[in-house]
Amino acid sequence: MLLSLLLWAWSRLGGAGPQLHGQALSPRAAPVFTGLTDTQGHPFSWRAQRGDAVLVFFGYTHCPDVCPLTLARLSRVLDGLGPQARRVRVVFVTLDPQRDTPTVLRAYLDALLPGAVGLRGDAADTARAAAQWGVHWRRVSAPGAAPADYWIDHTAALTLVGPRGHLRARYGYAQLESRGLLQADLRSLLERRAAAPGA
């Protein structure tokens, strides 16, 4: 009886979650985006996302391939979720605030994934956020290139934050080719939350 009680308490605290297809993460609270604001100038609140799943990706609008393809794949994932897509938020954090003004960032997201949240900050806040989320990046320029002519090498990973605001899993770029895997994980988290709203 004691063992049953312990298992019940463990599941209520979120220790016994569904098996996910992404790389499992320690279920700690998602890092706060200190100093970053959305394209309307508002800070991002994790409290406002409670009950929903959030997908976080770091990239930049001048990215030639990985970033637009990732957003396109996420669009297909959400399309396949039906009504549950309303409970999934995509957050795109730019690593290039110098070129990605609020207007540029908003236009980019509206073209690829309308409804996604775009976050940006100054260089220091951007570097801090990337480090907290385990994103490695560096600015690269060709020899003799103009100062504004550069690209950014960066971690191409997507992080899933569960409905309680805890880190759950990371997905590599290649994993997103199989949209069914991420869809299954999102459904699993959202249905579990709906079945136990007080958890």
C-alpha positions in Angstrom: 0.0 0.0 0.0 2.9 2.4 0.8 4.5 1.6 -2.5 1.2 2.4 -4.4 1.0 5.7 -2.5 4.6 6.6 -3.4 4.0 5.8 -7.1 0.8 7.9 -7.1 2.6 10.9 -5.5 5.5 10.5 -7.9 3.2 10.7 -10.9 1.3 13.7 -9.5 4.6 15.6 -9.1 5.5 14.9 -12.7 8.3 12.4 -12.1 6.5 9.7 -14.0 5.8 11.3 -17.3 5.1 9.8 -20.7 8.0 8.3 -22.7 8.9 10.8 -25.3 10.7 10.4 -28.6 13.1 13.3 -28.1 16.2 13.3 -25.9 14.8 13.4 -22.4 15.7 16.4 -20.2 15.7 16.8 -16.5 12.2 18.2 -15.7 13.3 21.5 -14.2 11.6 24.8 -14.7 12.3 26.3 -18.2 14.8 29.2 -18.0 13.3 32.7 -18.0 14.0 34.9 -21.0 15.5 37.7 -19.0 15.8 40.9 -21.0 14.2 39.5 -24.1 10.9 40.9 -25.5 8.5 39.9 -28.2 8.0 41.8 -31.5 5.5 44.1 -29.7 8.0 44.9 -26.9 6.4 42.7 -24.3 8.3 40.3 -22.0 7.5 36.5 -22.3 5.7 35.0 -19.4 5.9 31.3 -18.6 3.0 31.7 -16.2 0.8 32.7 -19.2 1.7 29.5 -21.0 0.6 27.1 -18.2 -1.5 24.3 -19.5 0.0 24.5 -23.0 3.1 22.9 -24.6 5.8 25.3 -25.8 8.4 24.6 -28.5 11.6 26.8 -28.3 14.0 27.3 -31.1 17.0 29.6 -31.5 17.8 30.9 -35.0 17.9 34.0 -37.2 16.0 35.3 -40.2 19.0 35.3 -42.5 19.5 31.6 -42.0 19.7 30.0 -45.4 18.3 26.6 -44.6 17.9 25.1 -41.2 15.7 27.8 -39.6 13.1 28.2 -42.4 13.0 24.4 -42.9 12.5 23.9 -39.1 9.6 26.4 -39.1 8.1 24.7 -42.2 8.2 21.3 -40.5 6.7 22.7 -37.3 3.9 24.2 -39.4 3.1 20.7 -40.7 3.3 19.2 -37.2 0.8 21.8 -35.9 -1.5 21.2 -39.0 -1.7 17.6 -38.1 -2.7 18.2 -34.5 -6.1 19.5 -35.3 -7.8 21.4 -32.4 -4.9 20.6 -30.0 -2.7 22.9 -32.1 -4.3 25.8 -30.2 -2.5 24.5 -27.0 1.0 24.6 -28.6 3.1 27.7 -28.7 6.2 28.1 -30.8 8.9 30.5 -29.6 11.6 31.6 -32.0 14.5 33.4 -30.3 16.8 35.3 -32.7 20.5 35.0 -32.3 21.0 38.0 -34.6 19.3 41.0 -32.9 21.5 43.4 -34.9 19.7 42.5 -38.2 16.5 41.0 -36.8 14.6 44.1 -35.7 11.1 43.6 -34.4 9.6 44.4 -37.8 11.9 42.0 -39.6 11.4 39.2 -37.1 7.6 39.6 -37.2 7.4 39.6 -41.0 9.6 36.5 -41.1 7.5 34.5 -38.7 4.2 35.6 -40.3 5.5 34.3 -43.6 6.6 30.9 -42.2 4.6 30.2 -39.1 2.0 32.8 -38.2 1.2 32.8 -34.5 4.8 32.0 -33.5 6.3 34.2 -30.8 9.5 36.0 -31.8 11.9 37.0 -29.0 14.9 39.3 -29.2 17.2 41.2 -26.9 20.6 42.9 -26.9 23.8 40.9 -27.5 24.4 40.2 -23.8 20.8 39.0 -23.1 20.8 36.9 -26.2 24.1 35.2 -25.3 22.8 34.6 -21.7 19.6 33.0 -23.0 21.4 30.8 -25.5 23.7 29.5 -22.8 20.8 28.8 -20.4 19.1 26.8 -23.1 22.2 24.9 -24.1 22.5 26.6 -27.5 26.0 27.0 -29.0 26.5 29.6 -31.6 29.1 31.8 -33.3 29.2 34.5 -35.8 31.1 33.7 -39.0 32.3 35.9 -41.8 34.2 35.2 -45.0 37.7 36.8 -45.2 37.4 40.4 -46.4 33.6 40.4 -46.1 31.7 43.5 -45.2 30.7 43.8 -41.5 27.1 43.1 -42.2 27.9 40.1 -44.4 28.0 37.2 -41.9 26.2 34.0 -41.0 25.6 32.2 -37.7 26.5 28.7 -36.9 24.2 27.5 -34.2 22.7 24.5 -32.5 19.8 23.3 -34.6 17.7 21.8 -31.8 14.1 22.2 -30.7 13.2 22.1 -27.0 9.9 21.0 -25.7 8.5 22.6 -22.5 5.6 20.8 -20.9 2.3 22.3 -19.7 3.7 22.8 -16.2 6.5 24.9 -17.5 9.2 22.2 -17.2 11.8 21.1 -19.7 10.8 17.8 -21.2 12.8 16.9 -24.3 15.1 18.1 -27.2 14.7 17.2 -30.8 17.5 17.3 -33.4 16.9 18.8 -36.8 16.8 15.4 -38.4 14.1 14.1 -36.0 11.7 16.8 -37.2 11.6 15.0 -40.6 9.3 12.5 -39.0 6.5 14.9 -37.9 4.5 12.0 -36.4 7.0 11.6 -33.5 6.7 15.2 -32.3 2.9 15.1 -32.8 2.7 12.0 -30.7 4.8 13.6 -27.9 2.6 16.7 -28.0 -0.6 14.8 -27.8 0.8 12.6 -25.0 1.6 15.7 -22.9 -1.5 17.6 -23.6 -3.9 14.6 -23.1 -2.1 13.8 -19.8 -2.6 17.4 -18.7 -6.2 17.4 -19.7 -6.8 14.1 -17.8 -5.2 15.6 -14.6 -5.7 19.4 -14.7 -4.8 19.7 -11.1 -1.4 18.0 -11.5 
